[in-house]
Amino acid sequence: MAQPAFWRTLFRTKPIEAYQKESQQSGLKRALGRWSLVSLGIGAIIGGGIFTLTGVAAKNYAGPALALSFVIAGV
């Protein structure tokens, strides 16, 4: 009974004019400068390194309570 309405809702389309109108209205402005982007990059590199080193140390030196030690460290 309700299946044709479901399929119509699932496969409905939007006119291209609506997408064009939405793309022209941008509420965002450029706020990140050069130093902000450099800081984000450095933070991502350091953060990735921390997680990589933790995994290497866990592989080489961990015992059976590895999951418990991560839970305690997270608290």
N, CA, C and O of each residue as an XYZ file, in Angstrom:
300
protein
N       0.810     -1.199      0.000
C       0.000      0.000      0.000
C       0.854      1.264      0.000
O       0.728      2.110     -0.885
N       1.713      1.381      0.990
C       2.510      2.598      1.115
C       3.819      2.508      0.339
O       4.611      3.450      0.356
N       4.054      1.408     -0.330
C       5.323      1.246     -1.021
C       5.512      2.179     -2.206
O       6.624      2.677     -2.379
N       4.510      2.454     -3.038
C       4.755      3.410     -4.123
C       5.160      4.792     -3.608
O       6.015      5.447     -4.204
N       4.561      5.235     -2.520
C       4.952      6.529     -1.946
C       6.379      6.474     -1.414
O       7.130      7.443     -1.525
N       6.743      5.345     -0.841
C       8.104      5.175     -0.335
C       9.116      5.263     -1.469
O      10.132      5.948     -1.345
N       8.844      4.572     -2.578
C       9.770      4.585     -3.706
C       9.836      5.961     -4.357
O      10.904      6.382     -4.802
N       8.718      6.660     -4.418
C       8.738      8.020     -4.970
C       9.585      8.930     -4.094
O      10.347      9.756     -4.596
N       9.447      8.775     -2.786
C      10.243      9.587     -1.867
C      11.722      9.229     -1.971
O      12.588     10.102     -1.917
N      11.996      7.954     -2.118
C      13.380      7.494     -2.172
C      14.100      7.967     -3.430
O      15.285      8.295     -3.381
N      13.398      8.003     -4.544
C      14.029      8.342     -5.816
C      13.600      9.700     -6.363
O      13.685      9.932     -7.568
N      13.143     10.592     -5.501
C      12.732     11.902     -5.995
C      13.970     12.701     -6.397
O      15.063     12.486     -5.871
N      13.783     13.605     -7.318
C      14.892     14.419     -7.810
C      14.604     15.886     -7.551
O      13.464     16.290     -7.320
N      15.649     16.654     -7.597
C      15.555     18.085     -7.369
C      15.955     18.783     -8.661
O      16.921     18.366     -9.298
N      15.258     19.813     -9.061
C      15.628     20.513    -10.299
C      17.015     21.154    -10.188
O      17.427     21.573     -9.106
N      17.716     21.224    -11.298
C      19.067     21.781    -11.317
C      19.078     23.245    -10.907
O      20.070     23.720    -10.355
N      18.007     23.961    -11.164
C      17.943     25.376    -10.785
C      18.033     25.539     -9.272
O      18.633     26.499     -8.787
N      17.451     24.623     -8.533
C      17.515     24.703     -7.073
C      18.948     24.517     -6.589
O      19.384     25.205     -5.666
N      19.684     23.593     -7.203
C      21.081     23.397     -6.832
C      21.924     24.621     -7.185
O      22.802     25.007     -6.414
N      21.671     25.224     -8.323
C      22.430     26.405     -8.723
C      22.161     27.562     -7.777
O      23.081     28.303     -7.428
N      20.927     27.725     -7.361
C      20.590     28.806     -6.442
C      21.266     28.594     -5.087
O      21.749     29.548     -4.475
N      21.300     27.339     -4.618
C      21.947     27.038     -3.346
C      23.452     27.263     -3.419
O      24.051     27.721     -2.447
N      24.072     26.949     -4.552
C      25.518     27.091     -4.657
C      25.946     28.551     -4.731
O      27.081     28.871     -4.378
N      25.074     29.439     -5.178
C      25.416     30.853     -5.255
C      25.326     31.527     -3.899
O      25.967     32.556     -3.683
N      24.551     30.977     -2.985
C      24.396     31.567     -1.661
C      25.377     30.893     -0.713
O      25.105     29.804     -0.206
N      26.495     31.520     -0.476
C      27.500     30.962      0.412
C      27.556     31.794      1.678
O      27.809     32.998      1.627
N      27.320     31.152      2.814
C      27.361     31.853      4.084
C      28.725     31.784      4.746
O      28.901     32.305      5.847
N      29.690     31.154      4.099
C      31.009     30.992      4.693
C      31.972     32.034      4.155
O      31.851     32.489      3.017
N      32.925     32.401      4.990
C      33.965     33.311      4.534
C      35.317     32.694      4.855
O      35.431     31.851      5.744
N      36.316     33.111      4.142
C      37.659     32.589      4.379
C      38.210     33.224      5.646
O      38.355     34.444      5.733
N      38.516     32.383      6.625
C      38.972     32.908      7.901
C      40.332     32.356      8.314
O      40.949     32.884      9.240
N      40.810     31.313      7.656
C      42.091     30.732      8.020
C      43.203     31.381      7.215
O      43.144     31.471      5.989
N      44.201     31.822      7.929
C      45.350     32.424      7.269
C      46.468     31.408      7.098
O      46.298     30.212      7.335
N      47.604     31.918      6.683
C      48.760     31.060      6.433
C      49.210     30.347      7.703
O      49.462     29.143      7.677
N      49.313     31.072      8.809
C      49.818     30.482     10.047
C      48.823     29.505     10.659
O      49.222     28.526     11.288
N      47.561     29.759     10.482
C      46.552     28.815     10.978
C      46.660     27.486     10.244
O      46.587     26.424     10.862
N      46.833     27.544      8.939
C      46.959     26.313      8.160
C      48.254     25.567      8.474
O      48.266     24.337      8.525
N      49.339     26.306      8.683
C      50.599     25.664      9.058
C      50.454     24.987     10.415
O      50.932     23.869     10.605
N      49.798     25.656     11.355
C      49.587     25.082     12.686
C      48.729     23.827     12.617
O      49.006     22.848     13.310
N      47.701     23.848     11.797
C      46.866     22.656     11.633
C      47.669     21.494     11.056
O      47.514     20.355     11.495
N      48.517     21.775     10.084
C      49.347     20.728      9.491
C      50.322     20.130     10.486
O      50.472     18.910     10.556
N      50.984     20.981     11.256
C      51.935     20.493     12.259
C      51.211     19.681     13.325
O      51.705     18.636     13.749
N      50.055     20.148     13.757
C      49.274     19.407     14.748
C      48.843     18.044     14.242
O      48.843     17.072     14.998
N      48.477     17.961     12.972
C      48.078     16.678     12.398
C      49.257     15.712     12.329
O      49.104     14.517     12.582
N      50.427     16.233     11.987
C      51.617     15.381     11.903
C      52.006     14.867     13.282
O      52.287     13.680     13.447
N      52.025     15.752     14.273
C      52.383     15.341     15.636
C      51.344     14.369     16.187
O      51.698     13.369     16.810
N      50.069     14.658     15.960
C      49.017     13.770     16.444
C      49.095     12.390     15.822
O      48.917     11.383     16.507
N      49.360     12.342     14.529
C      49.514     11.042     13.871
C      50.714     10.278     14.398
O      50.662      9.057     14.547
N      51.786     10.984     14.678
C      52.981     10.346     15.225
C      52.749      9.769     16.607
O      53.266      8.701     16.935
N      51.969     10.473     17.422
C      51.684      9.971     18.770
C      50.940      8.644     18.691
O      51.276      7.699     19.405
N      49.930      8.568     17.827
C      49.164      7.331     17.726
C      49.986      6.208     17.109
O      49.814      5.046     17.476
N      50.871      6.533     16.186
C      51.723      5.509     15.588
C      52.698      4.954     16.613
O      52.881      3.740     16.703
N      53.322      5.829     17.382
C      54.280      5.370     18.392
C      53.597      4.556     19.478
O      54.181      3.601     19.989
N      52.377      4.913     19.838
C      51.651      4.140     20.843
C      51.379      2.732     20.331
O      51.497      1.762     21.080
N      51.017      2.619     19.060
C      50.770      1.297     18.486
C      52.026      0.452     18.407
O      51.981     -0.750     18.668
N      53.145      1.065     18.049
C      54.410      0.327     17.974
C      54.825     -0.141     19.360
O      55.245     -1.286     19.527
N      54.712      0.732     20.354
C      55.061      0.345     21.721
C      54.130     -0.750     22.230
O      54.577     -1.671     22.914
N      52.854     -0.663     21.908
C      51.911     -1.692     22.344
C      52.232     -3.029     21.683
O      52.095     -4.079     22.311
N      52.652     -2.997     20.432
C      52.986     -4.245     19.726
C      54.207     -4.916     20.346
O      54.237     -6.136     20.509
N      55.206     -4.119     20.687
C      56.467     -4.687     21.155
C      56.470     -5.025     22.639
O      57.102     -6.001     23.043
N      55.774     -4.235     23.464
C      55.936     -4.372     24.907
C      54.656     -4.705     25.664
O      54.695     -4.821     26.889
N      53.537     -4.859     24.991
C      52.261     -5.017     25.688
C      52.032     -6.453     26.123
O      52.513     -7.410     25.517
N      51.281     -6.551     27.192
C      50.872     -7.858     27.688
C      49.394     -8.075     27.419
O      48.810     -7.430     26.549
N      48.796     -8.983     28.167
C      47.387     -9.302     27.932
C      46.414     -8.210     28.377
O      45.239     -8.262     28.016
N      46.862     -7.244     29.133
C      45.965     -6.200     29.636
C      46.074     -4.920     28.818
O      45.902     -3.824     29.353
N      46.356     -5.051     27.537
C      46.531     -3.872     26.687
C      45.259     -3.037     26.612
O      45.320     -1.813     26.729
N      44.119     -3.671     26.422
C      42.855     -2.929     26.332
C      42.569     -2.207     27.638
O      42.109     -1.066     27.630
N      42.836     -2.861     28.757
C      42.617     -2.229     30.060
C      43.537     -1.029     30.247
O      43.117     -0.012     30.799
N      44.766     -1.128     29.804
C      45.687      0.001     29.950
C      45.254      1.190     29.098
O      45.437      2.334     29.514
N      44.680      0.950     27.911
C      44.169      2.052     27.091
C      42.961      2.705     27.748
O      42.804      3.924     27.677
N      42.112      1.916     28.382
C      40.944      2.477     29.077
C      41.394      3.337     30.251
O      40.871      4.434     30.450
N      42.340      2.860     31.017
C      42.837      3.629     32.165
C      43.532      4.900     31.696
O      43.357      5.955     32.305
N      44.313      4.820     30.628
C      44.993      6.008     30.109
C      43.997      7.014     29.561
O      44.242      8.218     29.629
N      42.884      6.551     29.021
C      41.871      7.454     28.477
C      41.086      8.182     29.543
O      40.559      9.265     29.290
N      40.998      7.611     30.726
C      40.241      8.239     31.813
C      41.130      9.244     32.461
O      40.719      9.911     33.411
